[in-house]
Amino acid sequence: MTTSRTIHDQLSGISVVTTRVAACVDLIELDLFYDYNCPFVYRSALMLDSVRTSGERDVKVNWRFFSLTQVNYRPGSAEDAWTVWGAADSEHVRGRLAFKAAEAARRQGAFDSFHLALLHARHRDGLDLESADVVEHIAEEVGLDVERLRDDLADPDILRGLERDHQEGRTRYGVFGTPTYVFPGGGAAYVRLADAPSGADAVGIFDRIVSVTEDAPAILEIKRPVRPTPD
């Protein structure tokens, strides 16, 4: 049985127009490409956290780095091979410190707690993740070894994960923005939520994302028009 078929079977019997289901389904695993500066990533993160804590879905998210700074970079010539992960340490590169810190937290076995704390700091608390002091304070709050964090941030290989994830996202899945959900069956979707649903609403919206992404490949884009505001 294919993975796509498995996920479809997991959701069989679950009406996508209801906001509650009776039983928990089997594990649903997905990759999610993200950038810490993206507000839509934060909304997805909160939704997925609500889905997990509801107990109605067993969801495993593999958070994959994807740099919006890299996507938005416009080379000056055909020979311009600048990358976020290859830029000099002395160069200020938006978003790079957060990626480095997240990878350093992974080395301490604390990626999940630190990852969510970074997102809260950026989007709930309005803190600057370009500041080393801010990042170190967050690390202390979640119980990381800050001295080890500093050592790992200085490791020239610390951005290998960013390079790998970003390049794979672009070349294998065609990722162009964040958040992009990728399911084991190969279905992928760029998802922008208007807000962060919680409880039964989160479960229902997550089910719709899975269903459309995996079972309706003919749907390439759904975009809501925005009514102009009166002058």
C-alpha positions as CSV (number, residue, x, y, z in Angstrom):
1,M,0.0,0.0,0.0
2,T,1.4,3.4,-0.9
3,T,1.9,6.1,1.7
4,S,-0.6,8.3,0.0
5,R,-3.2,5.5,0.2
6,T,-2.3,4.9,3.8
7,I,-3.0,8.5,4.8
8,H,-6.2,8.4,2.8
9,D,-7.2,5.3,4.7
10,Q,-6.3,6.9,8.0
11,L,-8.7,9.6,7.3
12,S,-11.5,7.5,5.7
13,G,-14.7,7.9,7.6
14,I,-13.7,11.3,8.8
15,S,-16.0,13.9,7.3
16,V,-14.1,17.0,6.3
17,V,-17.2,19.1,7.2
18,T,-17.2,18.1,10.9
19,T,-15.0,19.6,13.6
20,R,-14.7,16.6,15.8
21,V,-13.8,12.9,15.3
22,A,-14.3,10.0,17.6
23,A,-11.0,8.3,17.5
24,C,-7.3,8.9,17.0
25,V,-5.9,7.8,13.7
26,D,-2.5,6.2,13.1
27,L,0.7,8.3,12.7
28,I,0.7,11.0,10.1
29,E,4.2,12.2,9.3
30,L,5.1,15.2,7.3
31,D,8.0,17.5,6.4
32,L,7.3,21.2,6.9
33,F,9.7,23.7,5.3
34,Y,9.9,26.9,7.3
35,D,11.6,30.2,8.1
36,Y,11.5,31.7,11.5
37,N,10.6,35.2,10.2
38,C,7.4,34.0,8.5
39,P,4.2,34.7,10.4
40,F,2.3,32.0,8.5
41,V,4.8,29.4,9.8
42,Y,4.0,30.5,13.3
43,R,0.2,30.0,12.7
44,S,0.9,26.5,11.3
45,A,3.1,25.7,14.2
46,L,0.4,26.7,16.7
47,M,-2.2,24.7,14.7
48,L,-0.1,21.6,14.6
49,D,0.6,21.9,18.3
50,S,-3.1,22.1,19.0
51,V,-3.7,19.0,16.8
52,R,-1.1,17.0,18.7
53,T,-2.3,18.1,22.1
54,S,-5.9,17.2,21.2
55,G,-5.1,13.5,21.2
56,E,-7.2,13.1,18.1
57,R,-4.3,12.8,15.6
58,D,-0.9,11.4,16.0
59,V,1.2,13.8,14.0
60,K,5.0,13.9,13.6
61,V,6.4,17.0,12.0
62,N,9.9,17.0,10.5
63,W,10.8,20.7,10.5
64,R,13.0,21.5,7.5
65,F,15.0,24.7,7.1
66,F,14.1,27.0,4.2
67,S,15.6,30.4,3.9
68,L,13.4,33.2,2.6
69,T,16.4,35.4,2.4
70,Q,17.9,33.0,-0.1
71,V,14.7,32.9,-2.1
72,N,14.5,36.7,-2.2
73,Y,18.2,37.2,-3.1
74,R,18.7,38.6,-6.7
75,P,22.1,37.8,-8.1
76,G,23.9,40.6,-9.8
77,S,25.3,38.3,-12.5
78,A,25.3,34.8,-13.7
79,E,28.5,34.2,-11.8
80,D,27.0,35.4,-8.5
81,A,26.8,32.3,-6.4
82,W,26.1,33.9,-3.0
83,T,24.2,31.8,-0.5
84,V,22.9,32.3,3.0
85,W,24.9,29.3,4.2
86,G,28.1,30.3,2.4
87,A,28.2,34.0,3.3
88,A,31.0,35.2,5.5
89,D,30.4,35.3,9.2
90,S,31.0,39.0,9.3
91,E,28.1,39.6,6.9
92,H,24.7,40.3,8.4
93,V,22.3,37.8,6.9
94,R,18.6,38.0,7.9
95,G,17.4,34.8,9.5
96,R,20.7,32.9,9.6
97,L,21.3,33.1,13.4
98,A,18.0,31.5,14.2
99,F,18.7,28.6,11.8
100,K,22.2,28.1,13.3
101,A,20.8,28.2,16.9
102,A,18.0,25.7,16.0
103,E,20.6,23.3,14.7
104,A,22.7,23.8,17.8
105,A,19.7,23.0,19.9
106,R,19.2,19.9,17.9
107,R,22.7,18.8,18.9
108,Q,21.6,19.0,22.5
109,G,18.4,17.0,21.9
110,A,16.2,20.0,22.5
111,F,15.1,21.1,19.0
112,D,11.4,21.0,19.5
113,S,11.2,23.1,22.7
114,F,13.7,25.6,21.4
115,H,12.1,25.8,18.0
116,L,8.7,26.7,19.4
117,A,10.3,29.2,21.8
118,L,12.0,30.9,18.9
119,L,8.7,31.2,17.1
120,H,6.9,32.6,20.2
121,A,9.7,35.1,20.7
122,R,9.6,36.4,17.2
123,H,5.8,36.4,16.5
124,R,4.1,36.6,19.9
125,D,6.7,38.7,21.8
126,G,8.1,40.8,18.9
127,L,11.7,40.0,19.8
128,D,14.6,40.3,17.4
129,L,16.1,36.9,16.5
130,E,19.0,38.6,14.8
131,S,20.3,39.5,18.3
132,A,22.7,37.0,19.9
133,D,21.6,38.2,23.4
134,V,17.9,37.4,22.6
135,V,18.8,34.0,21.2
136,E,20.9,33.1,24.2
137,H,18.2,34.3,26.6
138,I,15.7,32.0,24.9
139,A,18.2,29.1,25.1
140,E,18.6,29.7,28.9
141,E,14.8,29.8,29.3
142,V,14.4,26.3,27.7
143,G,17.4,24.8,29.6
144,L,20.1,24.7,26.9
145,D,23.8,24.7,27.8
146,V,24.6,28.2,26.5
147,E,28.3,27.7,26.5
148,R,27.9,24.7,24.2
149,L,25.4,26.7,22.1
150,R,28.1,29.3,21.6
151,D,30.6,26.7,20.6
152,D,28.2,25.1,18.1
153,L,27.3,28.5,16.6
154,A,30.9,28.9,15.7
155,D,31.2,25.5,14.0
156,P,31.7,26.1,10.3
157,D,29.5,23.1,9.6
158,I,26.5,24.3,11.6
159,L,24.7,25.4,8.4
160,R,25.1,22.2,6.5
161,G,21.5,21.3,7.5
162,L,20.2,24.5,6.1
163,E,22.0,24.0,2.8
164,R,20.7,20.4,2.6
165,D,17.1,21.2,3.5
166,H,16.8,24.3,1.3
167,Q,18.4,22.7,-1.8
168,E,16.2,19.6,-1.4
169,G,13.1,21.7,-0.9
170,R,13.8,23.6,-4.1
171,T,15.0,20.7,-6.4
172,R,12.9,17.8,-5.2
173,Y,9.6,19.5,-4.2
174,G,9.7,22.9,-5.9
175,V,9.3,24.7,-2.6
176,F,9.1,28.5,-3.1
177,G,7.8,29.8,0.2
178,T,6.9,29.0,3.8
179,P,5.3,27.1,5.2
180,T,5.2,24.2,2.7
181,Y,3.8,20.9,3.8
182,V,5.2,17.7,2.2
183,F,3.6,14.4,2.9
184,P,5.3,11.0,2.4
185,G,3.3,10.2,-0.7
186,G,4.9,13.3,-2.4
187,G,1.9,15.7,-2.0
188,A,3.1,19.2,-1.2
189,A,1.3,22.4,-0.5
190,Y,2.2,26.0,0.5
191,V,-0.4,26.9,3.2
192,R,-1.2,30.4,4.5
193,L,-3.6,30.5,7.5
194,A,-5.6,33.6,8.3
195,D,-5.1,32.8,12.0
196,A,-4.0,30.0,14.3
197,P,-6.9,27.6,14.9
198,S,-7.1,25.7,18.1
199,G,-8.9,22.7,19.5
200,A,-11.4,21.0,17.2
201,D,-11.0,23.7,14.6
202,A,-7.3,22.9,14.4
203,V,-8.0,19.2,13.8
204,G,-10.6,20.0,11.2
205,I,-8.4,22.4,9.2
206,F,-5.5,20.0,9.4
207,D,-7.7,17.2,8.0
208,R,-8.6,19.4,5.1
209,I,-5.0,20.2,4.4
210,V,-4.1,16.5,4.3
211,S,-7.1,15.6,2.2
212,V,-6.6,18.3,-0.4
213,T,-2.8,17.9,-0.6
214,E,-2.8,14.1,-0.8
215,D,-6.0,13.2,-2.6
216,A,-6.7,16.2,-4.9
217,P,-3.5,16.7,-7.0
218,A,-5.7,18.4,-9.7
219,I,-6.1,21.4,-7.4
220,L,-3.1,23.6,-8.0
221,E,-4.1,26.7,-6.2
222,I,-7.0,28.1,-4.1
223,K,-6.7,31.8,-3.4
224,R,-9.3,33.9,-1.7
225,P,-9.9,37.4,-3.3
226,V,-9.7,40.3,-0.9
227,R,-12.4,42.9,-1.2
228,P,-11.0,46.4,-1.5
229,T,-11.6,48.7,1.4
230,P,-13.9,51.7,0.7
231,D,-12.1,55.0,0.1
